[in-house]
């Protein structure tokens, strides 16, 4: 009986992971190139990914939607990319952490 419960739990959790991305991939890194309708993002294992910007692409800083021209080289981003393509749906610009005051 414990095996059946464990199997059911595993299947439910696996399903949640599969549907969590809602058909999109996430590219995390630093913007290294802005060129017209494309951006290049350098990811953690030092791989450059060039992504396409479309009319559907939205840019968000925190909870606010901002114009595309606020995206700059050096920004830390998470780009939500259509699965199996290079088309960006949403670019989230990372906020710099608040400065801490040491006494």
N, C-alpha and C positions, 0 to 999 in steps of 0.2 A: 504494500500500500504506500509506503514511503517513497518508493521509486516512482509510482504513478504521480504522486503529488509533486515530486521534484521535477519530473518530465513536463507536467502541465505548467509549472512555474517557469521553467526554462523557456518553453514555447511562448508564453505570454511576454516575458522579458525580451526575447529575441524579436518578436513582432513589434514591440514598442521601439526598439532601436532602429529597425528597418524603416518604420514610418516617421521617425523623428525628423529626418531631413527633408521630407516632403518633396522628393524628386530633385534635390539640389545637393551639390557638393560644396564644401567650405575650403577656401584657400586663405590661409593665415600667413601674414608676413609684412614686409615693408615695401612700399611703392618705390621702385627704382627708376621707372621711365613713365612719362605721360606723353603719349603721341597720338593726337587726334582722337580717334575712336577706339583706342586701346590703352591698356596699362600693363606694365610688367611688375610683378610682385616677386620678391625674393623670399622664399619660404625658409623655415628653420633648417632643413638639411642643405641649405645654400643652393637651392634649385630655382631658376628663374622661370616663372610662368607668365606668358603673355595672354591677356584676357581681353575679349571684345566688349566694348561699351555700346549699348543700343539705346533707342528711344525709350525702352522699358526700364533701363537701369536707373535705380534710385540711389541716392547717397544720404547716409544718416550719420549725424554726430550726436552721440547720446540718444536722446529721445526725439530730437528734431530732424526733420528732413531739410537738407541744405542743398544749394546748387552744386552742380558737378565741378565748377571752377574752385570750390573750396578744397578739393582733393589736391594734395601736393606731394612732390617727391619727398620721401622721408617719413611720410605718415604710416603708422602701423594700422593695418586694416584686416578685416575679415570680409572676404568677397564670397557672396552666395552665388554659385555658378550653376546654370542649368545642367542637369546630369548629362554626361556624355557629350558635352559641348564646351566651348570656351566663352559663352555668352554670360555676362554678369547681370544678375537680377537686382542685387543689392550690394552696396559697399558700405560697411560700417567702419567709420574712422574711430580709432581708439583714442580715448581721452587720456591725457597725461595724468599720472597720479598726483593727488594733492600734496603739496610740500609739507613735510613734517617739521615742526619747530622743536628743537631740542633745548632743554634748559639745563 
